[in-house]
């Protein structure tokens, strides 16, 4: 595997973790929203990643990157609360809250942040290796 592939892999990892951080931030931002109908209520979103293998027939190298297949809504049940005095209550007195668990989202955000940081460190290390290889070509 060449160092160029390492940079490609690290960059796809950073992109994927950026998507993960953004969806987590969106979930946290909407965690306390309220709606008057089940369908209009915000539902937690999560990115779906897939490892992307280069063709095994590639004679030079084989590398793995990260591909974001999409973002899906959580199928966990929404929080339904009886609160007839709330201005957003439906005709039966219920309000609907998102299925966002703040603790899970914070843990996911910390995990995504560390994974992003790890990819940055891999890219920095690869860049330092490139520099040292170039210095070898110069006179000693």
N, CA, C and O of each residue as an XYZ file, in Angstrom:
560
protein
N       0.842     -1.169      0.000
C       0.000      0.000      0.000
C       0.892      1.238      0.000
O       1.808      1.352      0.814
N       0.622      2.150     -0.904
C       1.444      3.353     -0.993
C       0.986      4.394      0.020
O      -0.111      4.316      0.574
N       1.849      5.360      0.239
C       1.502      6.433      1.171
C       0.371      7.298      0.637
O      -0.373      7.906      1.407
N       0.244      7.350     -0.693
C      -0.866      8.110     -1.271
C      -2.202      7.479     -0.889
O      -3.173      8.187     -0.624
N      -2.250      6.145     -0.861
C      -3.476      5.462     -0.453
C      -3.801      5.751      1.008
O      -4.968      5.893      1.374
N      -2.769      5.836      1.838
C      -2.992      6.144      3.249
C      -3.645      7.515      3.382
O      -4.562      7.691      4.184
N      -3.183      8.476      2.609
C      -3.784      9.817      2.645
C      -5.240      9.779      2.164
O      -6.100     10.455      2.729
N      -5.512      8.997      1.131
C      -6.887      8.865      0.632
C      -7.792      8.246      1.696
O      -8.915      8.703      1.911
N      -7.298      7.218      2.350
C      -8.084      6.540      3.380
C      -8.366      7.488      4.538
O      -9.493      7.561      5.028
N      -7.341      8.212      4.974
C      -7.520      9.157      6.077
C      -8.510     10.252      5.700
O      -9.321     10.665      6.529
N      -8.451     10.723      4.464
C      -9.362     11.799      4.055
C     -10.807     11.308      3.974
O     -11.725     12.046      4.331
N     -11.025     10.069      3.508
C     -12.404      9.559      3.486
C     -12.916      9.344      4.912
O     -14.098      9.542      5.194
N     -12.015      8.939      5.801
C     -12.396      8.784      7.208
C     -12.775     10.116      7.832
O     -13.749     10.200      8.581
N     -12.009     11.159      7.527
C     -12.340     12.488      8.058
C     -13.681     12.979      7.512
O     -14.478     13.565      8.245
N     -13.922     12.742      6.245
C     -15.202     13.145      5.655
C     -16.379     12.424      6.290
O     -17.413     13.029      6.574
N     -16.214     11.127      6.510
C     -17.291     10.346      7.117
C     -17.549     10.787      8.557
O     -18.701     10.907      8.974
N     -16.491     11.026      9.308
C     -16.667     11.467     10.695
C     -17.242     12.879     10.758
O     -17.935     13.222     11.716
N     -16.964     13.694      9.755
C     -17.568     15.020      9.682
C     -19.088     14.904      9.503
O     -19.847     15.640     10.135
N     -19.521     13.995      8.657
C     -20.955     13.754      8.473
C     -21.567     13.262      9.785
O     -22.652     13.694     10.172
N     -20.867     12.364     10.457
C     -21.347     11.833     11.741
C     -21.463     12.938     12.785
O     -22.449     12.994     13.520
N     -20.471     13.813     12.856
C     -20.520     14.932     13.802
C     -21.681     15.873     13.485
O     -22.368     16.341     14.393
N     -21.897     16.147     12.211
C     -22.993     17.047     11.828
C     -24.363     16.464     12.138
O     -25.243     17.186     12.607
N     -24.565     15.172     11.887
C     -25.863     14.575     12.204
C     -26.073     14.504     13.713
O     -27.191     14.689     14.194
N     -25.015     14.240     14.455
C     -25.126     14.210     15.909
C     -25.470     15.603     16.440
O     -26.317     15.740     17.323
N     -24.820     16.628     15.908
C     -25.118     18.001     16.315
C     -26.565     18.366     15.998
O     -27.222     19.045     16.787
N     -27.056     17.921     14.858
C     -28.452     18.169     14.488
C     -29.400     17.474     15.460
O     -30.418     18.040     15.858
N     -29.059     16.243     15.838
C     -29.894     15.519     16.799
C     -29.943     16.245     18.140
O     -31.011     16.391     18.735
N     -28.789     16.696     18.608
C     -28.738     17.395     19.894
C     -29.505     18.714     19.816
O     -30.216     19.076     20.754
N     -29.365     19.427     18.709
C     -30.053     20.704     18.555
C     -31.570     20.550     18.557
O     -32.286     21.456     18.982
N     -32.058     19.415     18.086
C     -33.502     19.197     18.001
C     -34.058     18.341     19.144
O     -35.242     18.004     19.138
N     -33.232     17.992     20.108
C     -33.641     17.071     21.179
C     -34.810     17.588     22.004
O     -35.621     16.795     22.484
N     -34.911     18.885     22.174
C     -35.975     19.446     23.018
C     -37.111     20.061     22.217
O     -37.937     20.788     22.769
N     -37.161     19.780     20.934
C     -38.253     20.324     20.134
C     -39.551     19.585     20.452
O     -39.541     18.444     20.915
N     -40.648     20.251     20.196
C     -41.968     19.696     20.490
C     -42.832     19.852     19.250
O     -42.707     20.826     18.507
N     -43.704     18.886     19.038
C     -44.604     18.934     17.887
C     -46.008     18.540     18.333
O     -46.197     17.942     19.392
N     -46.973     18.884     17.512
C     -48.358     18.533     17.821
C     -48.831     17.303     17.051
O     -49.982     16.891     17.190
N     -47.945     16.710     16.235
C     -48.319     15.489     15.525
C     -47.131     14.537     15.459
O     -45.974     14.956     15.490
N     -47.438     13.274     15.370
C     -46.409     12.238     15.326
C     -45.544     12.399     14.076
O     -44.319     12.301     14.147
N     -46.176     12.643     12.949
C     -45.457     12.717     11.676
C     -44.538     13.928     11.570
O     -43.507     13.862     10.900
N     -44.898     15.037     12.224
C     -44.104     16.261     12.126
C     -42.969     16.312     13.145
O     -42.167     17.247     13.124
N     -42.888     15.333     14.026
C     -41.869     15.332     15.076
C     -40.514     14.947     14.509
O     -40.406     14.049     13.673
N     -39.485     15.638     14.976
C     -38.113     15.343     14.565
C     -37.743     13.932     15.017
O     -38.037     13.536     16.145
N     -37.105     13.190     14.140
C     -36.636     11.842     14.467
C     -35.118     11.832     14.354
O     -34.552     12.390     13.414
N     -34.460     11.189     15.325
C     -32.997     11.132     15.335
C     -32.495     10.555     14.020
O     -33.103      9.652     13.445
N     -31.387     11.090     13.563
C     -30.786     10.654     12.295
C     -29.388     10.101     12.566
O     -28.677     10.559     13.460
N     -29.021      9.104     11.766
C     -27.710      8.475     11.910
C     -27.153      8.145     10.526
O     -27.876      7.639      9.669
N     -25.858      8.434     10.306
C     -25.254      8.085      9.016
C     -24.958      6.592      8.937
O     -24.693      5.943      9.949
N     -25.007      6.066      7.738
C     -24.680      4.671      7.479
C     -23.380      4.655      6.678
O     -23.303      5.231      5.593
N     -22.363      3.994      7.222
C     -21.055      3.905      6.571
C     -20.871      2.531      5.951
O     -21.448      1.542      6.401
N     -20.053      2.493      4.908
C     -19.671      1.226      4.293
C     -18.189      1.287      3.975
O     -17.692      2.286      3.457
N     -17.502      0.227      4.286
C     -16.087      0.155      3.896
C     -16.045      0.011      2.383
O     -16.814     -0.751      1.797
N     -15.152      0.740      1.772
C     -15.068      0.740      0.312
C     -13.753      0.092     -0.092
O     -12.696      0.717     -0.003
N     -13.813     -1.150     -0.533
C     -12.605     -1.866     -0.948
C     -12.303     -1.555     -2.407
O     -13.186     -1.592     -3.263
N     -11.054     -1.253     -2.668
C     -10.650     -1.084     -4.062
C     -10.611     -2.469     -4.700
O     -10.567     -3.487     -4.008
N     -10.627     -2.489     -5.989
C     -10.642     -3.775     -6.681
C      -9.425     -4.612     -6.297
O      -8.293     -4.129     -6.326
N      -9.668     -5.861     -5.941
C      -8.588     -6.757     -5.535
C      -7.656     -7.065     -6.706
O      -6.528     -7.514     -6.505
N      -8.122     -6.825     -7.910
C      -7.286     -7.104     -9.088
C      -6.280     -5.996     -9.362
O      -5.426     -6.135    -10.238
N      -6.374     -4.890     -8.612
C      -5.415     -3.804     -8.770
C      -4.036     -4.331     -8.412
O      -3.798     -4.718     -7.268
N      -3.149     -4.350     -9.354
C      -1.833     -4.964     -9.143
C      -0.918     -4.123     -8.263
O       0.009     -4.666     -7.661
N      -1.148     -2.819     -8.168
C      -0.254     -1.972     -7.389
C      -0.569     -2.007     -5.902
O       0.342     -2.155     -5.087
N      -1.815     -1.876     -5.536
C      -2.145     -1.822     -4.114
C      -3.627     -2.047     -3.892
O      -4.440     -2.012     -4.816
N      -3.936     -2.276     -2.645
C      -5.338     -2.389     -2.253
C      -5.530     -1.508     -1.034
O      -4.785     -1.637     -0.062
N      -6.497     -0.630     -1.058
C      -6.739      0.259      0.068
C      -8.196      0.233      0.465
O      -9.062     -0.190     -0.301
N      -8.446      0.682      1.647
C      -9.809      0.721      2.158
C     -10.132      2.159      2.524
O      -9.331      2.836      3.170
N     -11.283      2.618      2.121
C     -11.749      3.944      2.490
C     -13.113      3.826      3.131
O     -13.628      2.724      3.317
N     -13.694      4.950      3.465
C     -15.015      4.963      4.078
C     -15.960      5.695      3.143
O     -15.655      6.778      2.645
N     -17.093      5.093      2.920
C     -18.109      5.699      2.069
C     -19.363      5.899      2.912
O     -19.779      4.992      3.633
N     -19.967      7.083      2.824
C     -21.224      7.352      3.514
C     -22.346      6.956      2.561
O     -22.540      7.579      1.518
N     -23.081      5.908      2.935
C     -24.164      5.432      2.072
C     -25.406      6.304      2.169
O     -26.183      6.399      1.219
N     -25.587      6.934      3.312
C     -26.746      7.799      3.490
C     -26.997      8.065      4.954
O     -26.251      7.621      5.828
N     -28.055      8.795      5.200
C     -28.459      9.118      6.570
C     -29.885      8.603      6.743
O     -30.768      8.902      5.939
N     -30.094      7.829      7.800
C     -31.407      7.239      8.044
C     -31.994      7.773      9.345
O     -31.267      8.170     10.256
N     -33.315      7.776      9.412
C     -33.996      8.180     10.639
C     -34.119      6.980     11.570
O     -34.323      5.849     11.129
N     -33.994      7.245     12.847
C     -34.117      6.198     13.857
C     -35.557      5.690     13.909
O     -36.505      6.453     13.722
N     -35.703      4.402     14.163
C     -37.050      3.833     14.283
C     -37.464      3.648     15.742
O     -38.464      2.987     16.022
N     -36.709      4.223     16.665
C     -37.099      4.182     18.076
C     -38.399      4.963     18.245
O     -38.646      5.919     17.509
N     -39.226      4.568     19.201
C     -40.495      5.294     19.387
C     -40.267      6.718     19.890
O     -39.319      6.992     20.627
N     -41.148      7.604     19.479
C     -41.084      8.986     19.934
C     -41.601      9.081     21.367
O     -42.282      8.177     21.853
N     -41.273     10.175     22.029
C     -41.777     10.421     23.378
C     -43.119     11.134     23.255
O     -43.213     12.206     22.657
N     -44.142     10.533     23.821
C     -45.475     11.128     23.787
C     -45.842     11.496     25.217
O     -45.766     10.672     26.128
N     -46.241     12.748     25.393
C     -46.527     13.253     26.736
C     -47.901     13.906     26.762
O     -48.249     14.675     25.866
N     -48.674     13.595     27.787
C     -49.982     14.231     27.966
C     -49.765     15.563     28.660
O     -49.355     15.608     29.820
N     -50.040     16.646     27.949
C     -49.855     17.995     28.479
C     -50.861     18.913     27.788
O     -50.509     19.661     26.876
N     -52.121     18.848     28.234
C     -53.175     19.601     27.529
C     -53.017     21.117     27.590
O     -53.630     21.826     26.792
N     -52.209     21.631     28.521
C     -52.023     23.081     28.638
C     -50.906     23.611     27.739
O     -50.716     24.823     27.633
N     -50.177     22.720     27.104
C     -49.081     23.141     26.224
C     -49.668     23.713     24.937
O     -50.626     23.158     24.398
N     -49.101     24.831     24.431
C     -49.654     25.427     23.201
C     -49.546     24.530     21.961
O     -50.284     24.718     20.994
N     -48.631     23.559     21.989
C     -48.476     22.659     20.838
C     -49.283     21.369     20.990
O     -49.181     20.487     20.137
N     -50.067     21.237     22.034
C     -50.826     20.006     22.268
C     -51.852     19.784     21.157
O     -52.452     20.728     20.645
N     -52.039     18.502     20.797
C     -53.051     18.187     19.786
C     -54.434     18.214     20.444
O     -54.560     18.562     21.618
N     -55.471     17.846     19.681
C     -56.836     17.932     20.204
C     -57.074     16.993     21.388
O     -58.004     17.203     22.166
N     -56.230     15.948     21.529
C     -56.362     15.027     22.659
C     -55.481     15.425     23.841
O     -55.496     14.760     24.877
N     -54.708     16.512     23.689
C     -53.871     17.001     24.783
C     -52.463     16.437     24.810
O     -51.763     16.584     25.812
N     -52.030     15.794     23.730
C     -50.691     15.191     23.701
C     -49.702     16.067     22.923
O     -50.057     16.725     21.945
N     -48.462     16.049     23.389
C     -47.365     16.652     22.640
C     -46.372     15.536     22.309
O     -46.304     14.522     23.003
N     -45.624     15.737     21.260
C     -44.690     14.719     20.772
C     -43.278     15.278     20.802
O     -43.019     16.388     20.336
N     -42.371     14.488     21.361
C     -40.969     14.893     21.476
C     -40.097     13.899     20.710
O     -40.474     12.738     20.555
N     -38.942     14.344     20.232
C     -38.064     13.472     19.443
C     -37.561     12.255     20.223
O     -37.595     12.219     21.453
N     -37.098     11.272     19.472
C     -36.544     10.045     20.055
C     -35.034     10.169     20.226
O     -34.302      9.204     20.007
N     -34.571     11.339     20.611
C     -33.148     11.618     20.762
C     -32.753     11.391     22.223
O     -33.355     11.952     23.138
N     -31.737     10.564     22.420
C     -31.179     10.342     23.743
C     -29.895     11.164     23.821
O     -28.904     10.849     23.161
N     -29.922     12.216     24.633
C     -28.785     13.148     24.701
C     -27.504     12.437     25.126
O     -26.434     12.736     24.595
N     -27.587     11.511     26.063
C     -26.391     10.808     26.544
C     -25.763      9.995     25.423
O     -24.547     10.029     25.235
N     -26.589      9.261     24.674
C     -26.079      8.498     23.538
C     -25.465      9.418     22.484
O     -24.429      9.101     21.899
N     -26.104     10.540     22.250
C     -25.607     11.480     21.241
C     -24.274     12.085     21.670
O     -23.377     12.255     20.843
N     -24.136     12.408     22.944
C     -22.870     12.961     23.429
C     -21.754     11.914     23.322
O     -20.629     12.238     22.941
N     -22.069     10.669     23.658
C     -21.069      9.599     23.516
C     -20.697      9.409     22.049
O     -19.526      9.203     21.729
N     -21.679      9.475     21.160
C     -21.420      9.349     19.723
C     -20.579     10.524     19.228
O     -19.702     10.351     18.382
N     -20.847     11.714     19.756
C     -20.077     12.884     19.355
C     -18.620     12.760     19.803
O     -17.708     13.101     19.050
N     -18.404     12.279     21.005
C     -17.035     12.095     21.492
C     -16.304     11.040     20.666
O     -15.128     11.203     20.342
N     -17.006      9.958     20.328
C     -16.418      8.899     19.513
C     -16.058      9.417     18.119
O     -14.971      9.136     17.612
N     -16.958     10.162     17.509
C     -16.711     10.709     16.178
C     -15.563     11.712     16.205
O     -14.747     11.759     15.285
N     -15.507     12.508     17.258
C     -14.434     13.489     17.393
C     -13.077     12.808     17.516
O     -12.104     13.241     16.899
N     -13.010     11.745     18.309
C     -11.747     11.003     18.462
C     -11.360     10.308     17.158
O     -10.184     10.284     16.794
N     -12.334      9.749     16.459
C     -12.046      9.089     15.184
C     -11.549     10.102     14.153
O     -10.632      9.808     13.386
N     -12.149     11.290     14.133
C     -11.698     12.346     13.231
C     -10.262     12.732     13.576
O      -9.414     12.861     12.694
N     -10.003     12.913     14.868
C      -8.665     13.275     15.325
C      -7.634     12.208     14.946
O      -6.511     12.535     14.563
N      -8.014     10.953     15.052
C      -7.111      9.863     14.673
C      -6.783      9.917     13.190
O      -5.633      9.709     12.804
N      -7.767     10.189     12.361
C      -7.525     10.311     10.923
C      -6.614     11.493     10.609
O      -5.782     11.412      9.706
N      -6.764     12.581     11.343
C      -5.879     13.738     11.161
C      -4.448     13.356     11.524
O      -3.509     13.728     10.821
N      -4.280     12.618     12.615
C      -2.944     12.196     13.031
C      -2.312     11.257     12.005
O      -1.110     11.336     11.752
N      -3.103     10.381     11.422
C      -2.590      9.491     10.375
C      -2.114     10.314      9.176
O      -1.042     10.063      8.625
N      -2.919     11.291      8.784
C      -2.533     12.141      7.652
C      -1.263     12.937      7.975
O      -0.386     13.071      7.122
N      -1.160     13.465      9.198
C       0.041     14.214      9.585
C       1.279     13.324      9.604
O       2.346     13.732      9.145
N       1.141     12.122     10.127
C       2.266     11.191     10.160
C       2.710     10.833      8.750
O       3.907     10.768      8.468
N       1.759     10.604      7.876
C       2.068     10.286      6.479
C       2.794     11.458      5.815
O       3.736     11.259      5.048
N       2.354     12.666      6.112
C       3.004     13.854      5.556
C       4.450     13.958      6.052
O       5.345     14.306      5.283
N       4.677     13.660      7.328
C       6.051     13.682      7.857
C       6.924     12.622      7.178
O       8.101     12.859      6.903
N       6.339     11.459      6.913
C       7.089     10.402      6.219
C       7.451     10.863      4.805
O       8.574     10.644      4.351
N       6.509     11.498      4.112
C       6.794     12.048      2.784
C       7.979     13.004      2.843
O       8.879     12.925      2.007
N       7.989     13.905      3.821
C       9.077     14.875      3.949
C      10.411     14.183      4.170
O      11.418     14.565      3.572
N      10.425     13.171      5.022
C      11.681     12.475      5.301
C      12.186     11.725      4.067
O      13.390     11.678      3.814
N      11.274     11.146      3.313
C      11.667     10.457      2.085
C      12.266     11.458      1.104
O      13.261     11.162      0.442
N      11.659     12.652      1.008
C      12.213     13.691      0.111
C      13.579     14.150      0.585
O      14.444     14.454     -0.236
N      13.789     14.208      1.889
C      15.083     14.626      2.428
C      16.159     13.576      2.123
O      17.333     13.919      1.983
N      15.772     12.321      2.022
C      16.743     11.273      1.663
C      17.316     11.498      0.276
O      18.474     11.178      0.006
N      16.479     12.061     -0.610
C      16.926     12.311     -1.977
C      17.902     13.458     -2.076
O      18.630     13.563     -3.063
N      17.935     14.321     -1.078
C      18.880     15.440     -1.066
C      20.248     14.938     -0.606
O      20.350     13.882      0.018
N      21.253     15.668     -0.905
C      22.615     15.292     -0.510
C      22.756     15.196      1.002
O      22.128     15.956      1.740
N      23.575     14.269      1.455
C      23.751     14.090      2.897
C      24.919     14.838      3.430
O      25.193     14.783      4.629
